[in-house]
């Protein structure tokens, strides 16, 4: 009898965890702007990734390409190897791009090291001694591990580019 009771408890706990997982996915879905959902659902690329909310804010909303429409940026996890990356959904063209998450971005293919991100609005990216490395027409996304290590993601006018900034001690 104890065995049956234990199996019943385990099955109920497993079902409760599955329901919690669905509730989290449902909650994430409710927090995404309505125009984003169809783009994700139609994308073959997006099927390989899961949007995660382990970083705050959960997503960034900014015009990265200068088309006067806010794009959406999510943190994602590759469903096959668990590597983390950034998914950018361009509102003007309804297309998405993934940087990291198994795709090389200039400092590997995984941004699991990132513990902070934000919209970077300065007009240039500078190295550790103040030398300008890139001019920016549009805002960029800055991923940080610390004040010493950052990755910038920006639109060049034709494609997304990255720049790694490392300050030496």
RABEL-V627012 format. One record per residue. N is the residue number from 0. OMEGA is omega in whole degrees, -180 to 180 (none if undefined). Layout:
n = (N:N)
omega = (OMEGA:OMEGA)
//
This chain:
n = (0:1:2:3:4:5:6:7:8:9:10:11:12:13:14:15:16:17:18:19:20:21:22:23:24:25:26:27:28:29:30:31:32:33:34:35:36:37:38:39:40:41:42:43:44:45:46:47:48:49:50:51:52:53:54:55:56:57:58:59:60:61:62:63:64:65:66:67:68:69:70:71:72:73:74:75:76:77:78:79:80:81:82:83:84:85:86:87:88:89:90:91:92:93:94:95:96:97:98:99:100:101:102:103:104:105:106:107:108:109:110:111:112:113:114:115:116:117:118:119:120:121:122:123:124:125:126:127:128:129:130:131:132:133:134:135:136:137:138:139:140:141:142:143:144:145:146:147:148:149:150:151:152:153:154:155:156:157:158:159:160:161:162:163:164:165:166:167:168)
omega = (179:-179:180:179:180:178:178:179:180:178:179:179:179:178:179:178:179:178:177:179:178:180:178:179:178:179:178:-179:-180:-178:-179:176:-173:-177:-177:-174:-179:179:179:-177:-178:-174:174:180:-176:-180:-180:-174:175:176:-179:-179:-178:179:-177:5:-177:173:177:-179:-174:175:-178:-173:177:179:178:176:-180:174:-180:179:180:167:-178:176:176:-177:-178:-174:177:-179:-177:179:-179:176:178:178:-179:-176:-177:-178:-178:175:179:-180:175:175:-172:179:-178:179:-176:180:178:175:-178:-176:-175:178:178:179:-174:176:179:175:179:176:-180:-172:177:-177:179:174:-175:176:-175:180:175:179:-178:-179:179:172:-177:173:-175:176:178:173:178:175:-178:166:180:176:-177:-176:179:172:177:174:-176:180:-178:-173:179:-178:175:177:178:173:179:178:-179:177:178:178:none)
//
